[in-house]
Amino acid sequence: MAIMITEECINCGACEPECPNNAIYEGGAEWRFSDKTKVSGMFAKMDGTMIDGNTPQPPKVMDRYYIVTDKCTECVGFHDEPQCASVCPVDCCVDDPDFREPKDDLMAKKVRMHG
């Protein structure tokens, strides 16, 4: 599963630099698959949908930090646990019940973004 940031977020920003996939963005910020990954040009998302990895995508949330589910690997392949959750002072980085992915799929996502 992916990690999500709940409404309890205090916008401290502690989580953002900890993400090895650059999947965490400040509220209102556009995001790209190419941000701090090896993705460039057209990229097939895990669901098979094609997207230009360099094209800015609209923010998911406007008023607090958010996690791009398609980039989140729960730190699989980098760390033993999600780093955002380990540094969050208010415990608002939690499992997203709407996005469940097996560890193998998370590793495949990591490989696709970073080689």
C-alpha distances in whole Angstrom, upper triangle without the diagonal:
4,7,10,13,15,19,20,20,23,23,24,22,21,18,19,21,18,15,16,15,17,14,15,18,21,22,24,23,23,20,20,19,22,21,21,20,22,22,25,26,25,21,19,16,13,14,18,19,21,22,24,22,25,25,24,22,22,20,18,19,23,24,21,18,15,12,12,9,11,12,9,8,7,11,11,14,16,15,15,12,11,15,14,14,16,19,18,22,21,17,16,12,10,7,6,7,8,5,4,4,7,8,11,10,8,12,13,12,13,17,17,17,19,21
4,7,10,13,16,18,17,20,20,21,19,18,14,15,17,15,12,14,12,13,10,12,15,17,18,20,20,19,17,17,16,19,18,19,18,20,20,23,24,23,20,18,15,13,14,18,18,20,20,22,20,22,22,21,19,19,17,14,16,20,20,17,15,12,9,9,6,8,9,6,6,6,10,11,14,15,15,15,12,10,12,12,12,15,17,16,19,18,15,13,10,9,6,6,8,8,6,7,7,10,11,13,11,9,12,14,11,12,16,16,15,17,20
4,7,10,13,14,13,17,16,17,16,15,11,13,15,13,11,13,12,13,10,10,13,15,16,19,18,19,17,18,17,20,18,19,19,22,21,24,26,25,22,21,17,16,18,21,21,23,22,24,21,23,23,21,19,19,16,14,15,18,18,15,12,10,7,9,7,11,10,7,8,6,10,12,15,15,14,14,11,8,10,9,8,12,13,12,16,15,12,10,6,5,5,5,9,10,8,10,11,13,13,16,14,12,15,17,14,15,18,19,17,19,22
4,6,10,11,10,14,14,15,14,14,11,12,16,14,13,15,14,14,10,9,12,13,13,16,16,17,16,18,17,20,19,20,20,23,22,25,27,26,23,22,19,18,19,22,22,23,22,24,22,23,23,20,18,17,14,11,11,14,14,11,10,7,6,8,8,12,12,9,12,10,13,15,19,18,17,18,14,11,12,10,9,13,14,12,15,13,11,8,6,6,6,5,9,10,9,12,14,16,17,20,18,15,18,20,17,17,21,21,19,21,24
4,7,8,7,10,10,12,11,12,10,11,15,14,13,16,16,14,11,9,11,11,11,14,15,16,16,18,19,22,19,20,21,25,24,27,28,28,25,25,22,21,22,25,25,26,24,25,23,24,24,21,18,17,14,11,10,13,12,8,7,6,7,10,11,14,14,12,14,13,15,18,21,20,19,19,16,12,13,9,9,13,13,10,12,10,9,5,5,6,9,9,12,13,13,15,17,20,20,23,21,18,21,23,20,20,24,24,22,23,27
4,5,6,10,11,13,14,14,13,14,18,17,17,20,19,18,15,13,14,13,12,15,17,19,19,22,22,25,23,24,25,29,28,30,32,31,28,28,24,24,25,28,27,28,27,28,26,27,26,23,21,19,15,12,11,13,11,9,9,8,10,13,14,17,17,15,18,16,18,21,24,23,22,22,18,15,16,12,11,15,15,11,13,10,9,5,7,7,10,9,12,13,14,17,19,22,23,26,24,21,24,26,23,24,27,27,25,27,30
4,5,8,10,13,14,16,15,16,20,20,19,23,22,20,17,15,15,13,11,14,17,19,20,23,24,27,25,26,27,31,30,32,33,33,31,30,27,27,27,30,29,30,28,30,28,29,27,24,21,19,15,13,10,11,9,8,9,10,12,15,16,20,20,18,21,19,22,25,28,27,25,26,22,19,19,15,14,18,17,13,14,11,11,8,10,11,14,13,15,16,18,20,23,26,26,29,27,25,28,29,26,27,31,30,28,30,33
4,6,9,11,13,14,14,16,19,19,19,23,23,21,19,16,16,14,13,17,19,21,22,25,26,29,26,27,29,32,32,34,36,35,33,33,29,29,30,33,32,33,31,32,30,31,30,27,24,22,18,16,13,14,11,9,10,12,14,18,18,22,22,20,22,20,22,25,28,26,25,25,21,18,18,14,13,16,15,11,11,7,8,6,9,11,14,14,17,18,20,22,24,27,27,30,29,26,29,31,28,28,32,32,29,31,34
4,6,8,9,11,10,12,16,16,16,20,20,18,16,13,13,11,11,14,16,19,19,22,23,26,23,24,25,29,29,31,33,33,31,31,28,28,29,32,30,31,29,30,28,28,27,24,22,20,16,14,12,12,9,6,7,9,12,16,17,20,20,18,20,18,20,23,26,24,23,23,20,16,16,12,12,14,12,9,9,7,8,6,8,11,14,15,18,19,20,22,24,26,26,29,28,25,27,29,26,26,29,29,27,28,32
4,6,8,10,11,13,16,17,18,21,22,19,18,14,14,11,11,15,16,20,20,24,25,27,24,25,27,31,31,33,35,35,33,34,30,31,32,35,33,34,32,32,30,29,29,25,24,22,18,17,14,13,10,8,9,12,15,18,20,23,22,21,23,21,22,26,28,26,25,25,22,19,17,14,14,15,13,10,9,8,10,9,11,14,18,18,21,23,23,26,27,30,29,32,31,28,30,32,29,28,32,32,29,30,34
4,5,8,9,10,13,14,15,19,19,16,16,12,11,8,8,12,13,16,17,21,22,24,21,21,24,28,28,29,31,32,30,31,28,29,30,33,31,32,29,29,26,26,25,22,21,19,15,15,12,11,9,6,6,10,13,16,19,22,20,19,22,20,21,25,27,24,23,25,21,18,16,13,14,16,13,10,10,10,12,10,12,15,18,19,22,23,23,25,27,29,29,31,30,26,29,30,27,26,30,30,27,27,31
4,6,8,9,11,13,15,18,19,16,16,12,12,10,11,15,15,19,19,22,23,24,21,21,24,28,28,30,32,33,32,33,30,30,32,34,33,33,31,30,28,27,27,24,23,22,18,18,15,15,12,9,9,12,14,18,20,23,21,20,22,20,20,24,26,23,22,23,20,17,15,12,13,14,11,9,9,10,12,11,12,16,19,20,24,25,25,27,28,30,29,32,30,27,29,31,27,26,30,30,27,27,31
4,5,6,8,10,11,15,15,13,13,9,9,8,10,14,13,16,16,19,20,21,17,17,20,24,24,26,29,30,28,29,27,27,29,32,30,30,28,27,24,24,24,21,20,19,16,16,14,14,13,9,7,10,12,15,18,20,18,17,19,18,17,21,23,20,20,21,19,15,13,10,12,13,10,9,10,12,13,12,12,16,18,19,23,24,23,25,26,28,27,29,27,24,26,27,24,23,26,26,23,24,27
4,6,7,7,10,13,15,13,13,10,11,11,14,17,16,19,18,20,21,22,18,18,20,24,25,27,30,31,29,30,27,28,30,32,31,31,29,29,26,26,26,23,23,22,19,19,17,18,16,12,10,12,13,16,18,21,18,16,18,16,16,19,21,18,17,18,16,13,10,8,10,10,6,6,8,11,11,12,11,15,18,19,23,24,23,25,25,27,25,28,27,23,24,26,24,22,25,26,23,23,26
4,6,5,7,11,12,10,10,7,9,10,13,16,15,17,16,18,18,19,16,15,18,21,22,25,27,28,26,27,24,24,26,29,28,28,26,26,23,23,24,21,20,20,17,16,16,17,16,12,9,10,10,13,15,17,15,13,14,12,12,16,18,15,14,16,13,10,7,4,7,9,6,6,9,11,11,10,8,12,15,16,20,21,20,21,21,23,21,24,23,19,21,23,20,18,22,23,20,20,23
4,5,6,9,10,7,8,5,7,8,11,14,12,14,13,15,15,16,13,12,15,19,19,22,24,25,23,24,22,23,25,27,26,26,23,23,20,20,20,18,18,18,15,15,15,15,15,12,8,9,9,12,14,16,13,12,14,13,13,17,18,15,15,18,15,12,10,7,11,12,10,10,13,14,14,13,11,14,17,17,21,22,20,22,22,24,22,24,23,19,20,22,19,17,21,21,18,18,22
4,6,8,10,8,10,8,10,11,15,17,15,16,15,16,16,16,13,11,14,18,19,21,25,26,24,25,23,24,27,28,28,27,25,24,21,20,22,20,20,20,18,18,18,19,18,15,12,13,12,14,17,18,14,14,15,14,13,16,17,14,14,17,15,12,10,9,12,12,10,12,14,17,16,16,14,17,19,20,24,25,23,24,23,25,23,25,23,20,20,22,20,17,20,21,17,17,20
4,6,9,8,10,9,12,13,17,19,17,19,16,17,17,17,14,12,14,18,19,22,26,26,24,25,23,23,26,28,28,27,25,25,22,22,23,22,21,22,19,19,19,21,20,17,13,13,12,14,16,17,14,12,13,11,10,13,14,11,11,13,12,9,6,6,10,9,8,10,13,16,15,15,12,15,17,18,22,23,21,22,21,22,20,22,21,17,18,20,18,15,18,20,17,16,19
4,5,5,6,7,10,13,16,18,16,16,14,14,14,14,12,10,11,15,16,19,22,23,21,21,19,19,22,24,24,24,22,22,18,19,21,19,18,19,17,17,18,20,20,16,12,12,10,11,12,13,10,8,10,9,7,11,12,10,10,13,11,8,7,7,10,11,11,12,16,17,16,15,12,14,15,16,20,20,18,19,18,19,17,19,18,14,15,17,14,12,15,16,13,13,17
4,6,8,10,13,16,19,21,18,18,15,14,13,13,11,8,9,12,14,17,21,21,19,20,18,18,22,23,23,23,21,21,17,18,20,19,19,21,19,19,20,22,23,20,16,15,12,13,14,14,10,9,9,9,7,10,10,7,9,12,12,10,9,10,13,14,14,15,19,21,19,18,15,17,17,18,22,22,19,20,18,19,16,17,17,13,13,15,12,10,12,14,11,10,13
4,5,8,11,15,17,19,16,15,12,11,9,10,8,7,7,10,11,14,17,18,15,16,14,15,18,19,19,19,17,17,14,15,17,16,16,18,17,17,18,21,22,19,15,13,10,10,11,10,6,7,8,9,8,10,11,9,12,15,14,11,11,11,14,16,16,17,21,22,20,19,15,17,17,17,20,20,17,18,16,17,16,16,15,12,12,13,10,8,11,11,8,8,12
4,6,8,11,14,15,13,12,9,9,9,9,6,6,8,11,12,15,17,18,16,18,16,17,20,21,20,20,17,17,13,14,15,14,14,15,14,14,16,18,19,16,12,11,9,9,11,11,8,8,10,12,11,14,14,13,14,17,16,13,12,11,15,16,15,16,19,21,19,18,15,17,17,17,21,21,18,20,19,20,19,20,18,15,16,16,13,11,14,14,11,11,15
4,7,10,12,14,12,11,8,9,9,11,9,9,10,13,13,16,18,18,16,17,14,15,17,19,18,18,16,16,13,14,15,13,12,13,12,11,13,15,17,14,10,8,5,5,7,8,5,6,9,10,10,13,15,14,15,17,15,12,12,10,13,16,15,15,19,19,18,16,13,14,14,14,18,17,15,16,16,18,17,19,16,13,15,16,12,11,15,14,11,13,16
4,7,9,12,10,11,9,11,12,13,10,11,13,17,16,19,21,21,19,20,17,18,20,22,21,21,19,19,16,17,17,14,13,13,11,11,11,13,13,11,7,6,4,6,9,11,9,8,12,12,12,15,17,16,16,18,16,12,11,9,12,14,13,13,16,16,15,13,11,13,14,14,18,18,16,18,18,21,20,22,19,16,18,19,16,15,18,18,15,16,20
4,6,8,6,8,7,10,12,13,10,12,14,18,17,19,21,22,20,21,19,20,22,24,22,22,19,19,16,16,15,12,11,11,8,9,9,10,11,9,6,6,6,8,11,13,11,12,15,15,16,19,21,19,20,22,19,16,15,12,15,17,16,14,17,17,17,15,13,16,17,16,20,19,18,21,21,24,23,25,23,20,21,22,19,18,21,20,17,19,22
4,6,6,9,10,13,15,17,14,15,18,21,21,22,24,25,23,25,22,24,25,27,25,25,22,21,19,18,18,14,13,12,9,10,8,8,8,6,4,6,9,11,14,16,15,15,18,18,19,22,24,22,22,25,22,18,17,13,16,18,16,14,16,16,17,14,14,17,19,18,22,21,21,24,24,27,27,28,26,23,25,26,22,22,25,24,21,22,26
4,6,9,11,14,17,19,16,18,20,24,23,24,25,26,24,25,23,24,25,27,25,25,22,22,20,20,18,14,13,11,7,8,5,4,5,4,5,6,10,12,15,17,16,17,20,20,21,24,27,25,25,27,24,20,19,16,18,20,18,16,18,17,18,15,15,17,19,18,21,20,20,24,25,28,28,30,27,24,27,27,24,24,27,26,23,25,28
4,7,10,13,16,18,16,19,21,24,22,23,24,24,23,25,22,24,25,27,24,24,20,20,19,18,16,12,11,8,5,8,6,4,7,8,8,9,12,13,16,18,17,18,22,22,24,27,29,27,28,30,27,23,22,19,21,24,22,20,22,21,21,18,18,20,22,20,23,22,22,25,26,30,30,31,28,26,28,29,25,25,28,26,23,25,29
4,6,10,13,15,12,15,17,20,19,20,21,21,21,22,21,23,24,25,22,22,18,18,16,15,13,9,9,8,5,9,8,8,10,10,9,9,11,11,15,16,15,17,20,21,22,25,26,25,26,28,26,22,21,18,21,23,21,20,22,22,22,19,18,21,22,21,24,23,22,25,26,29,28,30,27,24,26,26,23,22,25,23,20,22,26
4,7,11,12,10,14,16,18,16,16,17,18,17,19,18,20,21,22,19,18,15,14,13,11,10,6,5,5,5,8,10,10,13,13,12,11,12,10,14,14,14,16,19,21,22,24,26,25,26,28,26,22,22,19,22,25,23,22,25,24,24,21,20,22,23,21,24,22,21,24,24,28,27,28,25,23,25,24,21,21,23,21,18,20,24
4,7,9,7,11,12,15,13,13,15,15,14,16,15,17,19,19,17,16,13,12,10,9,8,5,5,7,7,9,11,12,15,14,12,10,10,8,12,11,10,13,16,18,18,21,22,21,23,25,23,20,20,18,21,23,22,21,24,24,24,21,19,21,21,19,22,21,19,22,22,25,24,25,22,20,21,21,17,17,19,17,14,17,20
4,5,5,9,9,11,9,10,11,12,11,13,12,15,17,17,15,13,10,9,6,6,6,5,6,9,10,12,15,16,19,18,15,13,12,9,12,11,9,13,16,18,18,20,21,20,23,25,24,21,21,19,22,25,24,23,27,27,26,23,21,22,22,21,24,22,20,22,21,24,23,23,20,19,20,19,15,15,17,15,12,14,17
4,6,8,7,9,6,8,10,10,8,10,9,12,14,14,13,12,9,8,5,7,8,8,9,12,13,14,17,19,21,20,17,15,12,9,11,9,7,11,13,16,16,17,18,18,20,23,22,19,19,19,22,24,24,24,27,28,26,24,21,22,21,20,23,21,18,20,19,21,20,20,17,15,16,15,12,12,13,11,8,11,14
4,6,5,6,5,6,8,10,9,12,12,15,18,17,16,14,11,9,5,6,8,9,11,14,15,17,20,21,23,22,19,17,15,13,15,12,10,13,15,18,17,19,18,18,21,24,23,21,21,20,23,25,25,25,29,29,28,26,23,25,24,23,26,24,22,23,22,24,23,22,19,18,18,17,13,13,14,11,8,10,13
4,6,8,8,9,12,14,13,16,15,17,20,20,19,17,14,12,9,8,10,10,11,14,14,16,18,19,21,19,16,15,13,12,14,13,10,13,15,17,16,18,18,17,20,23,22,19,18,17,21,22,22,22,25,26,25,23,21,23,23,22,25,24,22,23,22,24,23,23,21,18,18,18,15,14,15,14,10,11,14
4,7,8,11,14,16,15,17,16,18,21,22,21,19,17,15,11,11,14,14,15,18,17,19,20,22,23,21,17,17,15,13,16,14,11,13,14,16,14,16,16,14,17,21,20,18,17,17,20,21,20,22,25,26,25,24,21,23,23,23,26,26,23,24,22,24,22,22,20,17,17,17,14,12,14,13,9,9,12
4,5,8,12,13,12,14,14,15,19,19,18,17,15,13,10,11,14,14,15,18,18,19,22,23,25,23,19,18,15,13,15,13,10,12,13,15,14,15,14,13,17,20,20,18,17,18,21,22,22,23,27,28,27,25,22,23,23,23,26,25,21,22,20,21,20,19,17,15,14,14,11,9,10,9,6,6,9
4,6,10,12,11,13,14,16,19,18,18,16,14,13,10,11,14,16,17,20,21,22,25,27,29,27,23,21,19,16,17,15,12,15,15,18,16,17,15,15,19,22,23,21,21,21,25,26,26,27,31,32,30,29,25,27,26,25,28,27,24,24,22,23,21,20,18,16,15,14,12,10,10,8,6,5,7
4,7,8,7,10,11,13,16,15,15,12,11,9,6,8,11,13,14,18,19,20,23,25,27,26,23,20,18,15,16,13,11,14,15,19,17,18,17,18,21,24,24,22,22,22,25,27,27,28,31,32,30,28,25,26,25,24,27,25,22,23,21,22,21,20,17,16,16,14,11,11,11,8,6,7,9
4,7,7,11,13,16,18,16,15,12,10,7,5,6,10,12,14,18,20,21,24,26,28,27,24,22,20,17,18,15,14,18,19,22,21,22,21,21,25,28,27,25,25,25,28,30,30,31,34,35,33,31,28,29,28,27,30,28,25,26,24,26,25,23,21,20,19,17,15,15,14,11,9,11,12
4,6,10,12,16,17,15,14,10,8,5,5,6,9,12,14,18,20,22,25,27,30,29,26,24,22,19,20,16,16,20,21,24,24,24,24,24,28,31,30,28,28,28,31,33,33,33,37,37,36,33,30,31,30,29,31,28,26,27,25,27,26,25,22,22,21,19,17,17,17,13,12,14,15
4,7,10,13,14,12,10,6,6,4,6,8,9,13,14,17,20,21,25,26,30,29,26,24,21,18,18,15,15,19,20,24,24,24,24,25,28,30,30,28,29,28,31,33,33,33,37,37,35,33,30,30,29,27,29,26,24,25,23,25,25,23,20,20,20,18,15,17,16,12,12,15,15
4,6,10,11,9,8,6,5,6,6,9,11,13,13,17,19,20,23,25,28,27,24,22,19,15,15,12,12,16,17,20,21,20,20,22,25,27,27,25,26,25,28,30,31,31,34,35,33,30,27,27,26,24,26,23,20,21,19,21,21,20,16,16,17,14,12,13,13,9,9,12,13
4,7,8,5,6,4,6,9,9,13,13,16,15,18,20,20,23,26,29,28,25,22,19,15,14,11,12,15,16,20,20,20,20,22,25,27,26,24,26,26,28,30,31,31,35,35,32,30,27,26,24,22,24,21,18,19,17,19,19,17,14,15,16,12,11,13,13,9,10,14,14
4,5,5,5,6,7,10,10,13,14,15,14,16,17,17,21,24,26,25,22,19,16,12,11,7,9,12,13,17,18,17,18,20,23,24,23,21,23,23,24,27,28,28,32,31,29,26,23,23,21,19,20,17,14,16,14,16,17,15,12,12,14,11,9,12,12,9,10,14,15
4,5,7,9,11,14,13,17,17,18,17,19,20,18,22,25,27,26,23,20,16,13,11,8,10,12,12,15,17,16,17,19,21,22,22,20,22,22,24,26,28,28,31,31,28,26,22,21,19,17,18,15,12,13,11,13,14,12,9,10,12,9,7,11,12,9,11,14,15
4,6,9,11,15,15,18,18,19,17,19,20,18,22,25,28,27,24,21,18,14,12,9,12,14,15,18,20,19,20,23,25,25,24,23,25,25,26,29,30,30,33,32,29,27,24,23,20,17,18,15,12,13,12,14,16,15,11,13,15,12,11,15,15,13,14,18,19
4,6,9,13,14,17,17,19,17,20,21,20,24,27,30,29,27,23,20,17,15,12,14,17,17,20,22,21,22,24,27,28,27,25,27,27,29,31,33,32,36,35,33,30,27,26,23,21,22,19,16,17,15,17,19,17,13,15,16,13,12,16,16,12,14,18,18
4,7,10,12,15,14,16,14,17,19,18,22,25,28,27,25,22,19,15,14,11,14,17,18,21,23,23,24,26,28,29,28,26,28,27,29,32,33,32,35,35,32,30,27,26,24,21,22,19,17,18,17,19,21,20,16,17,19,16,14,17,17,14,15,19,19
4,7,9,12,12,14,13,16,19,19,23,25,28,28,25,22,20,16,16,12,14,18,19,23,24,23,24,26,28,30,29,27,28,28,30,33,33,33,36,36,34,31,28,28,26,24,25,22,19,21,20,22,23,21,18,18,20,17,14,17,17,13,14,17,18
4,6,9,8,10,10,13,16,16,20,22,25,25,23,20,18,14,15,11,13,17,19,22,23,23,24,25,27,30,29,26,27,26,28,31,31,31,34,34,32,29,27,27,25,23,25,22,20,22,20,23,24,22,19,19,20,18,15,17,17,14,13,17,18
4,5,5,9,10,13,16,17,21,23,26,25,23,21,19,15,17,13,14,18,20,23,24,24,24,25,28,30,30,27,27,27,29,32,32,31,35,35,33,30,28,29,27,25,27,25,22,24,23,26,26,25,21,21,22,19,16,18,18,14,13,16,18
4,6,8,9,13,15,17,20,21,24,23,21,19,17,13,15,12,11,15,17,20,20,21,21,22,25,27,26,24,24,23,26,28,28,28,32,32,31,28,25,26,25,24,26,24,21,23,22,24,23,23,19,18,19,17,14,15,15,12,10,13,15
4,6,9,13,15,17,20,21,24,23,21,19,18,15,17,15,14,17,20,23,22,24,24,24,26,29,28,26,25,24,28,30,29,29,32,33,32,29,27,28,28,26,29,26,24,26,25,27,27,26,23,22,22,20,17,18,18,15,13,15,17
4,6,10,13,15,18,19,22,22,20,18,17,14,17,15,15,18,21,24,24,26,26,26,28,31,30,27,27,25,28,31,30,29,32,32,32,29,26,28,27,25,28,25,24,26,25,28,28,27,24,23,24,22,19,20,21,18,15,18,20
4,7,9,12,15,15,18,18,17,15,15,13,15,14,14,17,20,23,23,25,26,25,28,30,29,25,25,23,26,29,27,27,30,30,29,26,24,26,26,24,26,24,22,25,25,28,28,28,25,23,24,23,20,20,22,19,16,19,22
4,7,9,12,13,16,17,15,13,13,10,13,12,13,15,19,21,22,24,25,25,27,29,27,24,24,22,24,27,26,25,28,28,27,24,22,23,23,21,23,21,19,22,22,26,26,26,23,21,23,22,19,20,22,19,17,20,22
4,6,9,10,13,14,13,12,13,11,13,13,14,17,20,22,23,26,27,27,28,30,28,24,24,22,24,27,26,24,27,26,26,22,21,22,22,20,22,20,19,23,24,27,28,28,25,23,26,25,21,22,24,22,20,23,26
4,5,7,10,10,10,8,10,9,12,13,14,15,19,20,22,24,26,25,26,28,25,22,22,19,21,24,23,21,23,22,22,19,18,19,20,18,20,18,18,22,23,26,26,28,24,22,25,25,21,22,24,22,20,22,26
4,7,10,10,9,7,8,8,10,12,13,14,17,18,20,23,25,25,25,27,24,20,20,17,19,22,22,20,22,21,20,16,15,16,17,14,17,15,15,19,20,23,24,26,23,21,24,24,20,21,24,22,20,23,26
4,6,6,7,6,9,10,13,15,16,16,19,20,22,24,27,26,26,27,24,21,21,17,18,22,21,18,20,18,18,15,15,16,17,15,18,16,17,21,22,26,26,28,25,23,26,26,23,24,27,25,23,25,29
4,6,8,9,12,13,16,18,18,19,23,23,24,27,30,28,29,30,27,23,23,19,21,24,22,19,21,19,20,16,17,19,20,19,21,20,21,24,26,29,30,32,29,26,29,30,26,26,29,28,25,28,31
4,7,9,13,15,18,20,20,20,23,23,24,28,30,29,28,30,26,23,22,18,19,22,20,17,18,16,18,14,16,18,20,19,21,21,22,25,27,30,31,33,30,28,30,31,28,28,31,30,27,29,33
4,6,10,13,15,18,18,17,20,19,21,24,27,25,25,26,23,19,18,14,15,18,16,13,15,13,14,11,12,15,17,16,19,19,20,23,24,27,28,30,28,25,27,29,25,25,28,28,25,27,30
4,7,10,13,16,15,14,17,16,18,21,23,22,21,23,19,16,15,11,13,16,14,12,14,13,13,10,10,13,15,15,18,18,18,21,22,25,25,27,25,22,24,25,22,21,25,24,21,23,27
4,7,9,12,12,11,14,14,16,19,21,20,20,21,18,14,14,11,13,16,15,13,16,15,14,11,9,12,13,12,15,15,14,17,19,22,22,24,21,19,21,22,19,19,22,22,19,21,24
4,6,9,8,7,11,11,12,15,18,17,17,19,16,12,13,10,12,15,15,13,17,16,14,12,9,11,11,10,14,13,12,15,15,18,18,20,18,15,17,18,15,15,19,18,16,18,21
4,6,6,6,10,11,13,15,18,17,18,20,17,14,15,13,15,18,18,17,20,20,18,15,13,13,13,11,14,13,11,14,14,17,17,19,16,14,16,16,13,13,17,15,13,16,19
4,5,5,8,10,12,14,16,17,18,19,16,13,15,13,15,18,19,18,21,21,18,15,13,12,11,9,12,10,8,10,11,14,14,16,13,11,14,14,11,12,16,14,13,16,19
4,6,8,11,13,14,16,17,18,20,18,15,17,16,18,21,21,21,25,24,22,19,16,16,14,12,14,13,10,12,11,14,14,15,11,10,13,12,8,10,13,11,10,14,16
4,6,9,10,12,13,14,15,17,16,13,14,14,16,18,19,19,23,23,21,18,15,16,14,13,16,15,12,14,12,15,14,15,12,9,11,11,8,8,11,10,8,11,14
4,6,7,9,11,12,13,14,12,9,11,11,12,15,16,16,20,20,17,16,12,12,11,11,14,13,10,11,10,13,12,13,11,8,10,11,8,8,12,12,10,12,15
4,5,6,8,9,10,11,10,8,11,11,13,15,17,17,21,21,18,17,13,13,11,12,14,15,11,11,9,10,9,10,9,5,7,9,7,6,10,11,10,11,14
4,5,9,9,9,9,7,5,8,9,9,11,14,14,18,18,15,14,11,10,9,11,13,14,11,11,10,11,9,12,11,7,9,12,10,10,13,15,14,14,17
4,6,5,5,7,6,5,7,9,10,11,13,15,18,20,17,17,13,13,13,14,17,18,15,14,13,13,10,12,12,9,9,12,11,8,12,14,12,12,15
4,5,6,7,7,8,10,13,13,14,17,18,22,23,20,19,16,15,14,16,18,19,15,14,11,11,7,9,10,6,6,10,9,7,10,13,12,12,14
4,6,8,10,11,12,15,16,16,18,21,24,25,23,23,19,19,18,19,21,22,19,17,14,13,10,10,11,8,6,9,10,7,8,12,12,10,11
4,7,9,9,10,13,14,14,16,18,22,23,21,21,18,18,18,20,22,23,20,19,17,16,13,14,14,11,10,13,12,9,11,14,13,11,13
4,6,7,7,11,12,11,13,16,19,21,18,19,16,16,16,19,21,23,20,19,17,16,13,15,16,12,12,15,15,12,14,17,16,15,16
4,7,9,12,12,11,14,16,19,21,18,19,16,15,15,18,20,22,19,18,16,15,12,14,16,13,12,16,16,14,16,19,19,18,19
4,6,9,8,8,11,13,16,17,14,15,12,12,12,15,17,19,17,16,15,14,12,15,16,13,13,17,16,14,17,20,19,18,20
4,6,6,7,9,11,14,15,12,12,9,9,10,12,15,17,15,15,14,15,13,16,16,12,13,16,15,13,17,19,17,17,20
4,5,5,6,9,12,14,12,12,9,11,13,15,18,20,18,18,18,18,16,19,19,15,16,19,17,15,18,20,18,18,21
4,5,6,6,10,11,9,9,6,9,11,13,17,18,17,18,18,19,18,20,20,16,18,20,18,16,20,21,19,19,22
4,6,5,9,9,6,7,5,7,9,12,15,18,16,17,18,19,17,21,20,17,19,22,20,18,22,23,21,22,25
4,6,8,10,8,10,8,10,13,16,19,21,20,20,20,21,19,22,22,19,20,23,21,20,23,25,23,23,25
4,6,9,8,10,9,12,15,17,21,23,22,22,23,24,22,25,25,21,22,25,23,21,24,26,24,23,26
4,6,5,7,7,10,13,16,19,21,20,21,22,24,23,26,25,22,23,26,24,22,26,27,25,25,28
4,6,8,10,12,16,18,21,24,24,25,26,27,26,29,29,25,27,30,28,26,30,31,28,29,32
4,6,8,11,14,16,19,21,22,23,25,27,26,29,29,25,28,30,28,27,31,32,29,30,33
4,6,7,11,13,16,19,19,20,21,23,22,26,25,22,25,27,25,24,28,29,27,28,31
4,6,10,11,14,16,16,18,20,22,22,25,24,21,24,26,24,23,27,28,25,27,30
4,7,9,12,14,14,15,17,19,18,22,20,17,20,22,20,19,23,24,22,23,26
4,6,9,12,12,12,14,16,17,20,19,16,19,21,19,19,23,24,22,24,27
4,6,9,8,9,11,13,14,17,16,14,17,19,17,18,21,22,21,23,25
4,5,6,7,10,13,15,17,16,14,17,19,17,18,22,21,21,23,25
4,6,7,10,13,15,18,16,15,19,20,18,20,23,23,23,25,28
4,6,10,13,16,18,15,15,19,19,17,20,23,22,22,25,27
4,6,10,12,14,12,11,15,16,14,16,19,18,18,21,23
4,7,10,12,10,10,13,14,13,15,18,18,19,21,23
4,6,8,6,6,10,11,10,12,15,15,16,18,19
4,5,5,6,9,10,11,13,15,16,17,19,19
4,5,5,6,9,10,11,12,14,16,16,17
4,5,5,6,9,10,11,12,14,15,15
4,5,5,6,9,10,10,12,14,14
4,5,5,6,9,10,11,12,13
4,5,5,6,9,10,10,11
4,5,5,6,9,10,10
4,5,5,6,9,10
4,5,5,6,8
4,5,5,5
4,6,6
4,6
4
